[in-house]
Amino acid sequence: MNTRQWLEKLVSFDTTSRNSNLALIECVRDALATQGIQAELMRSPDGDKANLFATLPAQDGSTEGGIVLSGHTDVVPVDGQQWDTDPFTLVEREARLYGRGSCDMKGFIAASLALVPEFLAMPRAKPIHLAFSYDEEVGCAGAPVMINALKLRGAKFDGCVVGEPTSMQVVVAHKGINLYRCRVHGKAAHSSLTPRGSNAIEYAARLICRIRDIADHFKAHGPYDEFYDVPFTTMTTNQIQGGIAVNTIPEFCEFAYEFRNLPGMSVDGIQSQVEAYVREELLPRMRSEYAEARIDIEAGASAPALEASEEAAITQLVRALTADQDKRKVAYGTEAGLFHNAGIPTVVCGPGSIEQAHKPNEFVELSQLDACERFLRKLGRSL
């Protein structure tokens, strides 16, 4: 199958993160098997999802070293979005291919799979590896399962290209993503008897304001990296719920917040500011009203920041193959930081624009897929 045919097949699988991706993964596995490539499936703890890892050996049969082509198979929901066409049916209009995941990031996976026959025919001295993951969109939950398995067997790689949509430009850095859920437990009372309760919503609000104060400090004082469109670490509270009635002091409030840290900034150092405020300010005040009050903060999904080395061979190679020497850093996260932290030099480069990702009528331009194919051919030949 060519790239378009592969993309049509991949988009037809509804791999929204809440669903299993096994049908897609098994389709890819079976297609590789017909070409003599035995893919390994690395399943999620509950067995409902899987990563796929496959190696196209070098001409001498070697499987060591080489380049990893990485992509995630899950997509974000279409719920509540107004699509002009079926999101899971690939539609071509005006040199664009529409469908959920066409841009983010099944286009890169499709191009990689379409070129497998060409890769196999190339007299390569190094292998090419395919690494397709699950649950990237909900916090990069799948890739660590695969990376840890590879580390346990002592696998070594020369570099990795994560094919997130970058308009086929080289991205050498991105921020880290860290999600947290906070649960504030106070004491209910009739609102006419306010001193007899401990208002969970009000104390949650104090903590939310503190989080905003920390964010404002980063904005005003840095540190800064001007290569980013948002050149400082950000913190936001994005969900909140609590209370049962307008005349009842709420005993419970829950909210979620995140921060996106610049590379080099300590995640624990940022979070410790939140926890210190809870420990030193909020809890003493709450417990003066209700001795059993508590505030629980649970760490959720996270993805480490990426800061690729300009001296790394993979960075120089991808820059040479794309003729792109600009230093480009992005605020969104990818699985690249996970590969990088595992000792695999990594850059991000793939077809499509991030501006189309997650939106209704998501699309990838045919010209972008063509550019991706040219890049991958050059990459294969360089090995």
N, C-alpha and C positions, 0 to 999 in steps of 0.2 A: 504493500500500500504506500502511496505517496503521502506527503505531509497533510494535504487537505483531507484525504480519506481517513488518515489516522485521527485528525482532529475531529472529524465528524463522528467517528466511533467513540472517542474519549468523551466528547460533550454529551453524547446520548446517555451516559451513565450519570445518574443523579448522585454525585458524591458530596453533597452538602455534608458538612462535618458531623452533623447529628446522625447521618446514615452510615452504613457499612460501605467500604470501598472495595470489597472483595471481588465483586463481579468485574470491575475494571482491572484490578491487579491480576486476576486469573486470566483475563483476556490477553493482557500483555505477556504474561508468563507463557501461555500456550503459543502465542505468535513467535516469541523468541525460540521456543523449543523446536518449532518447525525449521528454524535456521541453525539448529545445532547448539543453541545457547541455553544452558540450564540455569534458570533464575532461582534465587533463594527467596523465600517469603519469611519475613520476620514479623510475627503476629503481635497484636496488642495484648495486654494482659487478659482481657476478656475473650480474645479470639475472634472478635467481630470485624477487625480491621487488620491490615498488614502493610508493611513496607515491602518493596521489591528491590533486590540487589542482584545485578548480573554483570559478569565480566566478559568482555570480548578480548580474548587473549592476544598477545603479540604474535608475530609471525612464527617465532620459535616456541610458542606455547606458553610463554611466561605470563603470569598473572600478577606479578609484583610491580609496584610503582604505577605509573600512568596517571591518567586524568579521570576524575569523577565528574559525570554530568548529573546534576541534582535537580529534582523538581518535586513539588508536592501535588498529590492527586485530589485533595479535597478542595471544595469551593465554598463560598459564603452563601447564605440563604437568599432566595428570591422573594421571600414572604413580604407582602405589602408593596412590592415594586411594580411599576406599570411598564410591562414589556410589550413591544409591538408584535413579537413573535414568541413561539414556544421557547423558553430559555434553554431547553435541553434538546433542541433540534438546530443543528448548524444551518444558518441561512446566509447566503451571499448577496450583498447589495453594494454597488458602487465600490468594488474592489476592497470590501471589508467582509469579514466573516463574523457573524453575530452568534452569541451563545454564551451561557454561563461557563466561565472558565476558559473561554477562547483566548483571553489575554492573560489571566491570572490563574494557573499558568500552564494550561494544557497545550498551548501552542508550542512551547519549548519542548515538552515531552513528545508531542507529535513529530516535530522535526527530528528529534534524536532517534526516535523509533524508525522513522522513514529512511534514515541514513544508515541503519544497521547493515544492510547488504553491502553498501559501499565501504563502510568501515571494515567489514570482514574481508573485503577484496584488496584493501590497501596493504602494502608491505610494511606494516608498522613494527617498529622496534619496541614499542610500549603498548600496554593494554589500554582499553577504554572501558570505564565502568559506568553502569546506569544505576542511579540511586533514587528511587521514587518512594515518597513517604506519605503517611497519613496524618491528619489532624494538625497541619501547620497553622491553619486559620484560627484555631482555638488555643494557640499558645505553644506551637512547635512541640507537640506531645509525642509525635511518632518518630521523628528523626533521632532523638537520643537512644531509642530502643535499637535502631540500626547501627548507629555509631558505636554504642557500647559493645554490641556483638562483634563488630569489626575490630575494635581495640582488643577484646579478649583473645582473639585469634592472632593478634600481632600483625594485622594487615597494614601495609605502608602504601602511601599514595604520594605522587609528586605534586598534585594540586587538585583543585575542585572549582568548577564553574556552576554557580547556582543561577538558573535561568529565569529568575523573576523578571517581570517586564521593566526594562530600562531603556526602551527604544534602541536596543543593541548598542548602547553606550556603556562604558566601563564604570562601575560603581565600586569604590575601594573601601567605603566605610558606611556604617549605619548605626543608629542609636540602639541601645538595649530597650527592651520592653519588660515591665514588671507590674503584675496585677495583684491587687490585694482586696480582700473582703473584710469589712469591719462590722462586728455585731455588738451593739450597745444594749446592755441589760440593766434596766432601772426598776422602778416599782410603780405599779398602777395605782391610781386613786381617782376619786371623783374630782373633776376640775374645780369644784367649789372648795375642795379641801387640799389645795395645792401643796402645803407644807408636809402633808402625809405621804406624798409620792416623790419619785425621782424621775424626772422627765428625760426619757431616753432620746427623744428627738432633739431636744435642746442641747444635750451634751454631744450628740452626734454633730449638730450644727457647729458647735465650738471647735470640734476636731476638724471638720471640713474647712472651716475658716483658717485654722492653723495650717492645713495642707496648702491652702491658697497662699498663705503668707510665705511658706517655704518656696512655692513656685514663683512668687513675685520677687523673692530674693535672688533666685537664679536668673530671672529675667533682668534684674537691675545690676547684678554684680558678677554674673558669670559663674564659672568659666565659660568662655565663648569659643566657638569654632566657626569662622565665617564661611567655610565651605558648605555649611548646611543652610537650607532655606529658613529653618528655625534654629538659630545658632547657639542655643542654650538648652539645658535640661528642662523638661516640662513636667508638671504634675497637674492632674485633673481628677475631680470626682464626677463620675458619669452615670451612676445609678443610685437611687435611694428609695426606701420604702419603710413605713412604720406607722403606728397608731391604728386604733380601731374605731374611734368615734370622736366627734368634735368636743364632747364634754367629758373625756376621759384622759387623764394623764397617761401617756404611752409608756409601757414598760419595756418596749423593744423597738429598736430601729436598726436597720441594716443598710449599708451602703458599700459601693465598690469604687476604688480609685486606682489610678495607674500613674507610673512615671516612666518617662523615656529619657534615659541617661546618655550623655555623651560618652564615647569610649574613654576609659581611664578613670571615670568617676566611680567611686565605691557604691555599689548597690546597698550594702549593709550600712554604710555611712549615711546615706539618704534616709533609709527606712528608720534608722536609729533616732533621727530627729522627731519622727512621728511618735515612736514608742516612748521616747523620753517625755514628751508632752503629756501623753496618756498617763504615764507612771507618776510624774511629778506634779501635774496640775489637775487633770480631770478626775482621776480616780479618788484622790483625797477629798475633793469637793463632793463627788457623788456619794462616797461612803459616809460623809458627815450627815447625809440625808437617809441613806439606806446602806447598812453595813455589808450586805451581800451583793451590792452592785458590782458589775464587772464589764470590762471591754475586751473582747476577743478579736484579734487580728490574724487572719489566715492568709498566708501567701498562696497565690494562684499561679496561673501560667506565667512563664517568663521565657525570654529569648535574649541571649547575651549580645552585647554590642560587637560590631566588627570594625577592625582597623587593620586593613591589609597592608603588608609591607610593599613599598614600591620596588624594593630590591628583589622580592620573591620572583622566581622564574615564571610562575603562573601569571603574575601581574604583568610582567614584561611581555610574555607571550600573547596574552589577550589584548594588550594595548597594541602590539605590533599587528595582530591579525585584524583588528578593527580600525587601525589607523587613528586611534583616539588617545590623546595624551593629556586630556583635561582631568584635573583632580575633581572627582564628583562624589559627594556624600549625601545620604538621604535620611529622612526622619523615620520612614517606615522600617519595620524589622523583617528579617528573613532568617532562614536556617543557616546562613553563611557563618554567623558567629559560632554556632555549634561545631561546624566542621573545623573552623579556625582554632577554636579552643581545644580541639582534639589533636592538634598538631598537623592539620592538613591546610596548607596555604590556600586561601579561597578568595575569589572575587565574584561579583554579581554582574551578569550580563545576559539579557534575554529579549525576546521580541515583544512588541506592544508597549503601550504607555501606561504607567501606573495610574494616570488620571482616568482611565477607563475601568480599572479594577473595582469590583464591588458594586458597580452601578447597574441600573436597568439598561438593557440594550448594550451590554458589554460587547466589545468587538476587538479584533486584531486585524490590522491591515495586511493584505496579501503581500505587499512590499516588505513588511517586517518579517514575515515568515520566509520570504526569499532571501533576505539578508541573513537570517538565522541559519538557513541551509548553507549559504556560502561560508559563513563563519565556521560552522561545524566541519565542513569539508576541509577547510584550511587547517583547522585544529587537528583533524585526523591525519592529514598529510604531514604536519609538523612532527608527528610522533614516529 
